[in-house]
Amino acid sequence: MPTPLEELRTQILIAPHTDMEPHVRRQAFLLLDCRHDLAEVAHKMVLNDLGFIADLVQNSELRKAAPEDLEIWRQQKRFFRFLIVQPFVLAQDYSPDFN
């Protein structure tokens, strides 16, 4: 039986910026610095590890996307790797060239 972390790893999806717009507008789209493991941070969120999450925010390694980001994403035709951690979408920039 897979561990919760292993299960999260199987749930990572990739989508274009257009799919993320509704989540940005409802202020539920979180951008994670690419130096962090997406599934591990999602797992910390599931465990409600507020200290860990607060450190990421304080170090500007996790932030809510702003409506202003949408125009930049449109111009750059961005894609994201993401996991749903209710009520949030936790995401990282995705580039097939680098991931």
ABEGO torsion letter per residue (X at the ends): XBBAAAAAAAABBBBBAAAAAAAAAAGABBBBBAABBAAAAAAAAAAGBAAAAAAAAAAGABBBBBAAAAAAAAAAGBBBBBBBBOABBBBBBBBAAAX
